[in-house]
Amino acid sequence: MICPNCGKEYNEKMTCCISCGAELVPLVMDEEQTAFADIIPRTEETEPLPEAVFGGFVRDIPHEPVQAAKEPPKERERRSGRGFFCAAGSFIAAACMFSFIILGAASAALRLATDSGKIAEFAERLDVMSLPAAQTVMLTAEGYEIAPDATLQDAIYVMSQGTGLSREDIKTIYENSTADSFLADRLTEYAEFLRNGELPPKLTAENLKAVFSENLGLIDKTMGMPLSQHDIDLAFAELERAEPVLEAIAPSNIEQAIGGTGLTLLRLVSSVPVIAAEAVLAIAMLAVLWAINRRTARVLGWGGSAVLAGGSAILLTSFFCSVQVFFADCDRFFRDIAKAVTDVIAPDMYLIGGALAVMGTVMLIWAATLRRSRSA
């Protein structure tokens, strides 16, 4: 006997299933096997398993690849809009960082140009004897036949005819005299005036006469004979004729020409607190970039680009000033002065620009490394 419900087999004496209580039915037997298919009813149809592909001992069941769920359109729009504003904000922050770097470099250059040590080096580098005589404020040269393109050395040679001085003697006297130190001291006083408003003493013809008198022994030694009193009086007369020019470059007249507001702005820009503030603001843009992006790689990418661009701009500007690209259309007097100033402060500007360029490059390499490690 067999239970038609659960399929349990019993002997012929049993009439009902002890498990489910169903009434038992006779068990039908074939000659070769016991058949249950026609006795036990099918409760539900099941789909056959897909055809198995046997490979070794593992049966691989083919299946369809699972496709990722598509992002809703509104979510895509929201993410793209956020990406645009992040990129725009990052660009503005990087541009501000670049601007603060350039302003800081300009302020540093201005402060270097008014440093007493740099001014002394400038006075040593400046070849005063090669300056054009027509634009040299210390020389009037009226009443002398001096060529328009003559240098100061040529003009002094013409004005000293009869004294026996040669052009080489004139240059030797200047290079070994106290004239360059006198020039450095006066320029330092004017630089301090531009920095902090400390009014320097007025430059007069008597100051120039004193410098000439200090170097009379050098002049006599170079000439091989002492200057006559007549020659000394002639030199003093020429120096007195420069009095109007000295009056024009007096600090009071310079202040009037630049204006009180201009001098205040000049002193403010070249001050140490302003230079420090510009550096702090440039660094603070990194915090702004972090607030916008929240990813180190992006912050380093944008910040490194700004720092590298700023350093490159400083290096290129210093180089172009050194080769006088920016002064090509200026007169010779201004070009010579600008060249001497650039030669003095260019090493420091190269150092600043080079350090910034290296720093920016390191930041960009760091950012690229973080992106590769995240994508790996």
NUBAZA-176619 format. One line per 10 residues: number of its first residue (from 1); their letters; for each residue z, x, y of N, C-alpha, C. Coordinates in steps of 0.02 Angstrom, whole numbers, plus 50000, padded with zeros to 5 digits. Atoms other than C-alpha are relative to their C-alpha. Example, Ala and Ser with C-alpha at 12.3 -4.5 7.8 and 13.67 -1.06 7.14 Angstrom:
1 = AS = 50000 50045 49941 50390 50615 49775 50000 50045 50060; 49997 49958 49941 50357 50684 49947 50037 49961 50055;
END
This chain:
1 = MICPNCGKEY = 50000 50043 49941 50000 50000 50000 50000 50046 50062; 50005 49962 49937 49968 50057 50180 50011 49954 50058; 49989 50040 49939 50021 49999 50350 49937 50003 50042; 50060 50000 49958 49870 49944 50449 50013 50020 50073; 49983 49987 49930 49964 49979 50610 50013 50074 50012; 49982 49930 49989 50038 50153 50593 49971 50046 49947; 50034 49959 50050 49947 50212 50435 50045 50031 49948; 49955 49972 50050 50100 50252 50329 49986 49969 49932; 50013 50024 50069 50079 50238 50140 50066 49983 49965; 49941 50023 50039 50201 50147 50026 49977 49986 49928;
11 = NEKMTCCISC = 50018 50020 50069 50211 50103 49840 49981 49927 49999; 50025 50068 50006 50146 49939 49774 50054 49947 50006; 49946 50049 49995 50317 49857 49778 50018 49983 50071; 49984 50013 49929 50334 49871 49968 49951 49950 50029; 50043 50052 49970 50266 49724 50070 49995 50007 50075; 50003 49990 49926 50303 49777 50250 50021 50070 50018; 49987 49931 49975 50314 49938 50349 50070 50004 50027; 49931 49992 49977 50491 49998 50375 50004 50031 50070; 50001 49968 49933 50437 50088 50536 49983 49949 50055; 50022 50047 49948 50344 49952 50633 50007 49927 49979;
21 = GAELVPLVMD = 49992 50069 50024 50373 49799 50524 49936 49963 49986; 50064 50034 50014 50188 49763 50500 49992 49988 49925; 50012 50017 50071 50131 49681 50337 49951 50050 49971; 50040 49949 50032 50059 49809 50218 49939 49969 49968; 50061 50021 50033 49884 49797 50144 49986 50048 49944; 50015 49956 50057 49814 49868 49984 49961 50061 50023; 50034 49938 49985 49754 50047 49990 49936 50005 49959; 50064 49997 50034 49567 50061 49947 49982 50074 49991; 50014 49931 50016 49518 50226 49862 49928 50008 49978; 50066 49982 50026 49344 50304 49840 50009 50047 49942;
31 = EEQTAFADII = 49998 49953 50055 49300 50414 49698 50016 50070 50024; 49992 49931 49977 49298 50573 49803 50056 50007 50051; 49951 49991 49947 49416 50538 49948 50033 49935 50016; 49965 50059 49976 49537 50415 50024 49972 49982 50068; 50031 50019 49937 49458 50316 50164 50047 49956 50040; 49959 50039 49956 49554 50249 50312 49961 49970 50058; 50037 50019 49940 49417 50223 50438 49990 49926 50006; 50014 50072 49996 49378 50043 50391 50062 49959 49999; 49938 50038 50005 49558 49993 50363 50038 50002 50066; 49961 49992 49938 49640 50064 50521 49954 49984 50059;
41 = PRTEETEPLP = 50043 50020 49943 49568 49979 50675 50002 50052 50055; 50003 49955 49942 49511 50083 50823 50031 49965 50060; 49967 50029 49941 49619 50052 50974 49961 50012 50064; 50039 49987 49939 49507 50136 51106 49947 50052 49984; 50054 49952 50008 49348 50233 51121 50015 50062 50042; 49989 49937 49963 49365 50414 51171 49935 50038 50004; 50061 49962 49991 49229 50523 51241 50003 50064 49960; 49999 49939 50040 49179 50667 51129 50007 50061 50044; 49993 49938 49963 49225 50842 51184 49932 50031 50009; 50064 49966 49991 49083 50942 51256 49989 50051 49945;
51 = EAVFGGFVRD = 50017 49955 50054 48992 51050 51134 50029 50069 50013; 49965 49936 49991 49092 51208 51107 49951 50057 49990; 50039 49939 50007 49012 51376 51131 50047 50053 49974; 49954 49953 50032 49094 51498 51013 49978 50071 50014; 50013 49929 49990 49105 51678 51060 50059 50039 49975; 49944 49966 50030 49214 51781 50950 50050 49949 49974; 49948 50047 50021 49379 51690 50920 50018 49950 50054; 49982 50043 49944 49384 51604 51088 49945 49948 50009; 50048 50053 49989 49302 51436 51110 49996 49984 50074; 50010 50012 49928 49230 51423 51287 49971 49932 50010;
61 = IPHEPVQAAK = 50023 50068 49984 49214 51247 51350 49966 50003 50068; 50035 49999 49935 49081 51234 51486 50030 49949 50046; 49971 50047 49951 49144 51155 51646 49963 50009 50066; 50032 49999 49935 49080 51114 51817 50044 50038 50050; 49959 49964 49950 49137 51231 51960 50032 49951 50049; 49963 50043 49954 49268 51156 52072 49979 50018 50071; 50021 49989 49932 49204 51138 52250 50059 49990 50047; 49947 50007 49952 49322 51167 52396 49989 49938 50043; 50005 50060 49960 49361 51016 52496 49975 50017 50070; 50029 49988 49934 49261 51008 52656 50051 49983 50053;
71 = EPPKERERRS = 49954 50011 49945 49358 51026 52818 49976 49941 50042; 50020 50057 49958 49359 50866 52921 49968 50023 50065; 50034 49980 49937 49244 50872 53075 50048 50010 50058; 49954 49995 49943 49388 50843 53196 50040 50065 49996; 49963 49938 50008 49484 50989 53122 49957 50061 50018; 50045 49945 49981 49332 51103 53139 49992 50005 50075; 50007 50000 49927 49310 51052 53320 50063 50028 50034; 49938 49977 49969 49493 51084 53357 50007 50076 49992; 49995 49928 50012 49487 51257 53277 49950 50039 50042; 50050 49966 49960 49326 51306 53366 50018 50000 50074;
81 = GRGFFCAAGS = 49977 50003 49931 49396 51247 53533 50056 50049 50014; 49945 49952 49992 49554 51349 53508 49974 50072 49999; 50029 49933 50003 49449 51501 53460 49967 50020 50066; 50034 49986 49936 49348 51486 53621 50051 50018 50054; 49950 49987 49948 49503 51477 53731 50037 50065 49986; 49968 49936 50016 49583 51623 53638 49956 50059 50021; 50047 49946 49980 49427 51729 53665 49996 50006 50076; 50003 49999 49927 49416 51679 53849 50064 50030 50030; 49936 49973 49974 49601 51714 53879 50007 50074 49985; 49996 49928 50018 49590 51881 53787 49955 50042 50045;
91 = FIAAACMFSF = 50046 49963 49956 49440 51933 53891 50030 50008 50070; 49969 49997 49933 49531 51891 54054 50058 50050 50000; 49944 49953 50003 49687 51986 53998 49976 50072 49995; 50027 49932 50006 49583 52137 53946 49969 50023 50066; 50029 49982 49934 49490 52132 54113 50054 50018 50050; 49943 49984 49955 49656 52129 54206 50030 50068 49982; 49974 49935 50022 49717 52276 54102 49954 50056 50025; 50048 49951 49975 49558 52373 54145 50008 50010 50076; 49993 49996 49927 49581 52332 54331 50063 50037 50019; 49938 49966 49985 49762 52390 54332 49995 50075 49984;
101 = IILGAASAAL = 50010 49929 50017 49711 52553 54247 49960 50035 50055; 50042 49970 49947 49576 52586 54378 50040 50006 50065; 49959 49998 49939 49694 52542 54522 50053 50054 49996; 49950 49947 50009 49828 52655 54450 49970 50069 50006; 50033 49935 49995 49705 52798 54433 49982 50016 50072; 50018 49989 49929 49645 52775 54613 50062 50018 50041; 49938 49985 49965 49825 52774 54676 50024 50070 49983; 49979 49933 50021 49864 52930 54574 49956 50053 50033; 50045 49952 49968 49709 53018 54644 50017 50008 50074; 49982 49996 49929 49760 52975 54822 50064 50038 50010;
111 = RLATDSGKIA = 49937 49964 49994 49935 53039 54794 49990 50075 49986; 50014 49930 50015 49869 53199 54716 49966 50034 50060; 50036 49971 49943 49754 53226 54866 50046 50016 50059; 49953 49988 49945 49905 53220 54984 50060 50040 49977; 49945 49958 50025 50017 53332 54877 49995 50069 50033; 49999 49936 49963 50070 53492 54965 49971 50057 49958; 50028 49949 50043 50029 53601 54815 49924 49995 49993; 50072 50010 50004 49856 53525 54799 49965 50018 50065; 50030 49983 49935 49825 53547 54985 49995 50075 50008; 50003 49927 49996 49868 53732 54974 49942 50026 49956;
121 = EFAERLDVMS = 50056 49980 50043 49745 53748 54829 49934 49982 50032; 50061 50021 49965 49616 53652 54930 49982 50050 50055; 50014 49952 49947 49634 53773 55076 49974 50066 49972; 50025 49939 50031 49606 53919 54957 49929 49991 49974; 50065 50012 50028 49454 53839 54876 49946 49989 50053; 50049 50017 49949 49370 53781 55036 49973 50063 50033; 50033 49943 49968 49245 53909 55098 49984 49980 50072; 50007 50021 49930 49270 53881 55284 49940 50034 50033; 50055 49964 49969 49143 54013 55331 49931 49972 49984; 50065 50029 50019 49004 53917 55242 49990 49930 50027;
131 = LPAAQTVMLT = 50007 50067 49972 49037 53753 55333 49949 50002 50057; 50050 50001 49945 48900 53699 55455 50035 50004 50068; 49969 49988 49935 48942 53760 55629 49995 49939 50045; 50009 50058 49956 48873 53603 55713 50052 49946 49989; 49951 50052 50015 49006 53495 55628 50071 50028 49993; 49934 49971 50005 49153 53615 55633 50037 49986 50065; 49965 50025 49940 49280 53539 55752 50034 50055 50039; 49966 49946 49966 49361 53706 55794 49954 50043 50043; 50048 49956 49966 49203 53778 55869 49954 49958 50044; 50045 50035 49955 49109 53716 56022 49933 50035 50005;
141 = AEGYEIAPDA = 50061 49960 50000 48981 53857 56030 49953 49982 50056; 50043 50017 49944 48917 53799 56198 49979 50064 50036; 50026 49942 49964 48808 53925 56291 49975 50054 49955; 50025 49950 50047 48756 54017 56134 49939 49972 49964; 50060 50021 50036 48589 54013 56046 50014 50003 49925; 49981 50005 50070 48647 53955 55876 49954 49950 49966; 50046 50044 50036 48527 53879 55749 50036 49937 49977; 49968 50064 50019 48560 53695 55705 50030 50001 49930; 49975 49998 50069 48584 53737 55521 50044 50061 49986; 49959 49940 50008 48692 53890 55552 50068 49983 49971;
151 = TLQDAIYVMS = 49933 50008 50026 48855 53911 55458 50051 50024 50051; 49948 49977 49954 49021 53945 55542 50000 50077 50003; 50003 49928 50001 49005 54126 55489 49943 50026 50044; 50056 49980 49958 48834 54138 55572 50016 49989 50074; 49984 50015 49931 48899 54056 55731 50048 50051 50029; 49951 49951 49976 49047 54174 55746 49966 50069 50010; 50037 49937 49994 48929 54320 55718 49961 50002 50066; 50038 50004 49938 48819 54262 55863 50047 50006 50060; 49953 50001 49944 48971 54233 55975 50036 50067 50008; 49965 49935 49996 49043 54406 55934 49952 50058 50009;
161 = QGTGLSREDI = 50048 49946 49988 48886 54504 55979 50029 50050 50050; 49973 49948 49956 48934 54669 56057 50066 50028 49976; 49936 49975 50025 49096 54688 55961 49990 50046 49940; 50013 49958 50058 49014 54776 55814 50017 49967 49933; 49984 50035 50062 49068 54645 55687 49937 49977 49964; 50056 50025 50040 48947 54608 55546 50020 49933 49968; 49984 50063 50034 48935 54445 55448 50051 50011 49944; 49954 49985 50054 49024 54527 55302 50070 50014 50027; 49934 49986 49969 49163 54588 55418 50035 49935 50018; 49970 50064 49980 49190 54412 55482 50029 49964 49940;
171 = KTIYENSTAD = 49974 50033 50060 49208 54342 55306 50060 50036 49972; 49944 49961 50025 49323 54484 55255 50063 49987 50041; 49942 50013 49957 49436 54454 55404 50030 49932 49985; 49973 50067 50014 49451 54268 55366 50036 49999 49933; 49971 50003 50067 49486 54293 55181 50066 50037 49995; 49937 49961 50002 49625 54419 55216 50048 49981 50056; 49957 50019 49944 49698 54334 55369 50048 49944 49979; 49954 50056 50012 49832 54201 55384 49968 49933 50019; 50033 50061 49978 49701 54072 55434 50004 49946 49947; 49999 50051 50052 49697 53986 55264 50070 49970 49991;
181 = SFLADRLTEY = 49932 50026 50005 49887 53971 55256 50017 49956 50060; 49991 50042 49941 49888 53904 55435 49966 49932 49989; 50036 50062 50013 49757 53775 55383 50037 49957 49949; 49964 50037 50051 49857 53727 55228 50063 49968 50029; 49940 50028 49970 50016 53703 55331 49984 49939 50043; 50017 50056 49956 49929 53591 55458 49977 49939 49958; 50022 50055 50043 49845 53488 55321 50058 49967 49964; 49941 50028 50033 50011 53468 55231 50039 49954 50048; 49966 50042 49951 50089 53401 55391 49963 49934 50010; 50039 50062 49992 49948 53276 55410 50006 49956 49937;
191 = AEFLRNGELP = 49993 50039 50062 49965 53226 55226 50068 49965 49999; 49934 50032 49997 50151 53193 55249 50000 49943 50050; 50006 50055 49951 50106 53089 55401 49966 49939 49968; 50033 50056 50034 49988 52985 55295 50044 49970 49946; 49957 50025 50054 50117 52970 55155 50058 49959 50025; 49937 50032 49980 50275 52925 55248 50007 49989 50075; 49997 50013 49928 50233 52916 55433 50036 50052 50041; 49966 49947 49964 50320 53078 55478 49950 50034 50048; 50048 49977 49950 50234 53128 55641 50001 50077 50004; 50001 49927 49997 50178 53312 55637 49995 50023 50073;
201 = PKLTAENLKA = 50008 49974 49932 50181 53424 55791 49926 50003 50019; 50069 50001 49976 50026 53417 55897 49969 50070 49996; 50036 49937 50005 49898 53552 55864 49967 50016 50067; 50026 49981 49934 49852 53646 56023 49962 50066 49995; 50036 49936 49997 49746 53793 56077 50048 50059 49996; 49951 49946 50004 49905 53896 56091 50016 50017 49927; 49990 49986 50072 49931 53877 55903 49944 50043 49972; 50057 49961 50024 49757 53945 55873 50003 50072 50028; 49993 49933 49971 49788 54090 55992 50052 50041 49962; 49948 49965 50036 49946 54132 55896 49974 50026 49933;
211 = VFSENLGLID = 50029 49978 50063 49850 54141 55732 49954 50060 50013; 50045 49945 49984 49719 54252 55814 50040 50064 50014; 49959 49942 49983 49855 54367 55882 50032 50030 49938; 49970 49976 50062 49937 54378 55710 49953 50046 49961; 50049 49964 50041 49777 54448 55637 49961 50052 50040; 50034 49948 49960 49729 54570 55776 49999 50066 49963; 49998 49936 50036 49784 54716 55669 49947 50001 49945; 50051 50004 50052 49670 54657 55527 49931 50007 50030; 50065 49996 49967 49526 54636 55648 49985 50072 50022; 50010 49930 49978 49552 54811 55722 49985 50045 49941;
221 = KTMGMPLSQH = 50010 49958 50059 49562 54886 55548 49930 49991 49971; 50066 50014 50027 49402 54800 55492 49945 50030 50045; 50049 49973 49953 49309 54853 55650 50001 50076 50004; 49993 49928 49994 49374 55030 55644 50022 50022 50068; 49976 49986 49932 49432 55019 55825 50035 49937 50026; 49965 50059 49974 49549 54905 55923 49955 49960 50047; 50036 50043 49954 49480 54755 56016 50023 50015 50071; 49982 49991 49930 49475 54777 56203 50032 49936 50026; 49969 50059 49971 49574 54659 56312 49948 49950 50023; 50054 50044 49979 49411 54591 56377 49976 49957 49941;
231 = DIDLAFAELE = 50021 50038 50059 49359 54541 56201 50053 49949 49979; 49946 50047 50017 49529 54463 56169 50000 49941 50048; 50001 50055 49951 49517 54362 56330 49941 49953 49986; 50058 50042 50017 49344 54301 56280 50015 49955 49940; 49982 50040 50059 49412 54245 56111 50048 49944 50018; 49953 50051 49979 49556 54154 56195 49966 49945 50040; 50037 50050 49960 49435 54068 56314 49962 49952 49953; 50035 50043 50047 49334 54004 56167 50048 49952 49966; 49951 50043 50033 49491 53938 56083 50024 49944 50048; 49979 50051 49951 49541 53847 56244 49948 49946 50008;
241 = RAEPVLEAIA = 50053 50050 49994 49374 53759 56246 50003 49949 49943; 49992 50047 50056 49423 53677 56080 50055 49950 50012; 49945 50045 49985 49566 53584 56166 49981 49926 49995; 50018 50071 50007 49471 53417 56179 49991 49978 49927; 50008 50017 50071 49428 53424 55995 50068 49993 49967; 49932 50004 50028 49610 53458 55950 50035 49937 50022; 49970 50062 49975 49661 53311 56057 49973 49940 49960; 50031 50056 50037 49539 53198 55961 50030 49992 49931; 49973 50004 50067 49618 53241 55794 50077 49998 50000; 49928 50006 49996 49796 53218 55855 50024 49941 49956;
251 = PSNIEQAIGG = 49976 50054 50043 49904 53108 55738 50000 49932 50033; 49998 50064 49965 49923 52975 55871 49931 49968 50003; 50069 50026 49997 49734 52958 55888 49976 49979 49931; 50018 50020 50068 49712 52955 55699 50032 49933 49981; 49966 50063 50014 49841 52817 55685 49967 49942 50036; 50034 50053 49962 49752 52719 55820 49932 49984 49969; 50066 50012 50029 49584 52742 55735 50004 49962 49934; 49992 50034 50065 49645 52689 55562 50033 49932 50008; 49964 50062 49990 49761 52556 55626 50066 50001 49963; 49934 50003 50032 49942 52520 55584 49997 49968 49931;
261 = TGLTLLRLVS = 50006 50035 50065 49894 52400 55444 49967 50045 49948; 50035 49956 50047 49775 52525 55366 50045 50057 49976; 49955 49947 50020 49904 52665 55367 50055 49974 49954; 49949 50030 50043 50036 52549 55293 49973 49987 49930; 50030 50012 50065 49918 52498 55155 49987 50065 49962; 50011 49935 50031 49872 52680 55122 50064 50029 49972; 49936 49974 50024 50054 52730 55107 50026 49959 49941; 49976 50042 50054 50092 52581 54997 49962 50014 49935; 50041 49989 50059 49947 52613 54877 50017 50067 49966; 49988 49933 50028 49990 52798 54855 50074 50012 49984;
271 = SVPVIAAEAV = 49929 49991 50013 50177 52769 54832 50014 49999 49925; 49981 49996 50071 50264 52806 54666 50017 49931 49972; 49985 50066 50029 50334 52628 54645 49937 49959 49985; 50061 50038 50012 50160 52552 54661 49963 50027 49940; 50033 49970 50058 50086 52675 54536 50035 49980 49936; 49962 50020 50059 50227 52636 54414 49990 49926 49985; 50011 50072 50011 50204 52448 54441 49932 49986 49970; 50067 50009 50029 50018 52461 54404 49998 50019 49927; 49997 49980 50070 50055 52554 54243 50036 49948 49958; 49962 50051 50036 50185 52424 54191 49959 49936 49991;
281 = LAIAMLAVLW = 50042 50060 50005 50065 52280 54228 49945 50010 49948; 50052 49987 50050 49930 52363 54123 50029 49994 49929; 49968 50005 50066 50051 52378 53976 50020 49928 49985; 49980 50070 50010 50112 52200 54003 49943 49956 49975; 50057 50039 50025 49937 52137 53965 49998 49999 49924; 49996 50001 50073 49970 52184 53783 50044 49942 49977; 49958 50058 50018 50110 52055 53780 49962 49935 50011; 50040 50060 49988 49991 51927 53855 49949 49990 49943; 50047 50005 50056 49862 51967 53720 50034 49978 49936; 49963 50022 50059 49995 51945 53587 50016 49926 50004;
291 = AINRRTARVL = 49984 50071 49991 50046 51777 53659 49938 49956 49988; 50062 50039 50009 49864 51721 53652 49977 50001 49927; 50031 49992 50066 49812 51789 53481 50048 49996 49942; 49950 49998 50054 49971 51813 53378 49977 50041 49940; 50023 49957 50053 49879 51942 53275 49995 50072 50026; 49998 49931 49977 49906 52129 53288 49931 50030 50006; 50067 49971 49999 49726 52172 53247 49962 49979 50063; 50035 50024 49940 49658 52064 53388 50029 50030 50063; 49967 49970 49941 49786 52129 53513 49977 50073 50008; 50022 49930 49997 49741 52309 53469 49926 50005 50016;
301 = GWGGSAVLAG = 50072 49998 49986 49555 52268 53475 49985 49989 50074; 50011 50013 49929 49557 52190 53648 50032 50053 50044; 49966 49950 49960 49686 52311 53718 49968 50068 49995; 50033 49935 50008 49601 52464 53644 49934 50004 50037; 50064 50001 49963 49434 52411 53719 50012 50009 50074; 49986 49993 49929 49512 52394 53892 50023 50071 50017; 49975 49933 49987 49603 52561 53880 49944 50052 49995; 50056 49954 50009 49449 52651 53815 49951 49995 50059; 50046 50009 49943 49340 52575 53953 50030 50030 50063; 49968 49971 49941 49467 52625 54086 49999 50076 49999;
311 = GSAILLTSFF = 50002 49928 50005 49481 52803 54023 49930 50028 50009; 50069 49977 49992 49292 52820 54011 49977 49995 50072; 50019 50007 49929 49271 52754 54189 50030 50056 50042; 49968 49946 49962 49395 52882 54255 49965 50067 49987; 50034 49938 50017 49309 53024 54162 49931 50004 50033; 50067 50000 49970 49136 52973 54222 50003 50007 50076; 49993 49995 49928 49193 52950 54402 50018 50071 50022; 49980 49931 49984 49277 53121 54403 49940 50047 49992; 50058 49957 50012 49121 53200 54330 49947 49991 50055; 50050 50012 49948 49003 53117 54455 50022 50027 50068;
321 = CSVQVFFADC = 49975 49970 49938 49115 53170 54599 49994 50076 49999; 50004 49927 50005 49118 53348 54535 49930 50026 50011; 50069 49979 49990 48929 53358 54531 49968 49969 50062; 50020 50027 49935 48919 53266 54699 49946 49946 49996; 50048 50056 50005 48818 53118 54636 50013 49948 50054; 49982 50051 49951 48913 53001 54752 49992 50024 50072; 50004 49973 49932 48893 53118 54902 49930 50027 50016; 50068 49973 49991 48706 53152 54888 49972 49983 50068; 50028 50022 49936 48666 53053 55046 50044 50018 50059; 49955 49983 49945 48810 53122 55149 49979 50067 50031;
331 = DRFFRDIAKA = 50017 49937 49967 48798 53266 55272 50035 50058 49965; 49977 49940 50036 48834 53443 55218 50075 50012 50011; 49930 49989 49985 49004 53454 55303 50044 49957 49955; 49961 50046 50041 49070 53301 55212 49993 50018 49926; 50009 49981 50070 48994 53358 55046 50043 50060 49981; 49960 49941 50015 49081 53527 55057 50074 49983 49995; 49929 50020 50001 49249 53447 55098 50014 49959 49936; 49990 50042 50059 49230 53316 54960 49998 50041 49936; 50004 49957 50060 49180 53450 54834 50064 50039 49990; 49937 49962 50006 49335 53553 54872 50057 49954 49978;
341 = VTDVIAPDMY = 49947 50048 50019 49448 53399 54859 49993 49981 49926; 50012 50019 50069 49367 53347 54695 50018 50055 49951; 49984 49943 50044 49384 53521 54620 50075 50007 49991; 49927 49993 50004 49571 53515 54658 50031 49946 49956; 49967 50054 50037 49614 53344 54585 49963 49981 49936; 50038 50019 50060 49478 53331 54451 50035 50018 49935; 49967 49985 50064 49577 53424 54315 50053 49949 49981; 49949 50051 50015 49720 53299 54330 49968 49934 49981; 50034 50063 50016 49600 53152 54329 49966 50003 49931; 50028 49991 50067 49511 53223 54176 50055 49991 49947;
351 = LIGGALAVMG = 49945 50006 50048 49680 53234 54090 50021 49927 49991; 49981 50071 50004 49725 53054 54133 49946 49960 49963; 50054 50037 50032 49554 52986 54083 49993 50018 49927; 50006 49979 50070 49548 53088 53922 50056 49971 49958; 49944 50029 50037 49722 53030 53869 49990 49926 49988; 50013 50072 50008 49675 52848 53899 49943 49988 49950; 50056 50009 50047 49510 52867 53805 50022 50012 49928; 49974 49987 50068 49598 52943 53654 50045 49943 49977; 49955 50054 50018 49731 52808 53658 49961 49937 49982; 50041 50059 50015 49600 52670 53665 49964 50007 49933;
361 = TVMLIWAATL = 50034 49989 50064 49504 52748 53520 50047 49991 49941; 49951 50007 50053 49661 52758 53413 50017 49926 49989; 49985 50071 50006 49700 52575 53450 49944 49962 49965; 50057 50033 50032 49525 52521 53398 49996 50018 49926; 50001 49980 50070 49533 52622 53237 50056 49964 49961; 49944 50035 50030 49703 52546 53199 49982 49927 49987; 50020 50070 50007 49635 52371 53228 49950 49992 49943; 50049 50004 50054 49487 52403 53112 50033 50010 49932; 49965 49990 50063 49605 52468 52977 50038 49938 49978; 49963 50062 50016 49712 52311 52987 49953 49945 49976;
371 = RRSRSA = 50048 50052 50022 49558 52199 52972 49975 50014 49929; 50025 49983 50067 49495 52293 52818 50054 49987 49947; 49946 50011 50048 49665 52286 52733 50013 49925 49989; 49989 50072 50008 49679 52099 52765 49943 49967 49961; 50057 50029 50036 49504 52062 52698 49995 50025 49928; 50005 49971 50068 49529 52170 52542 50035 49955 49949;
END
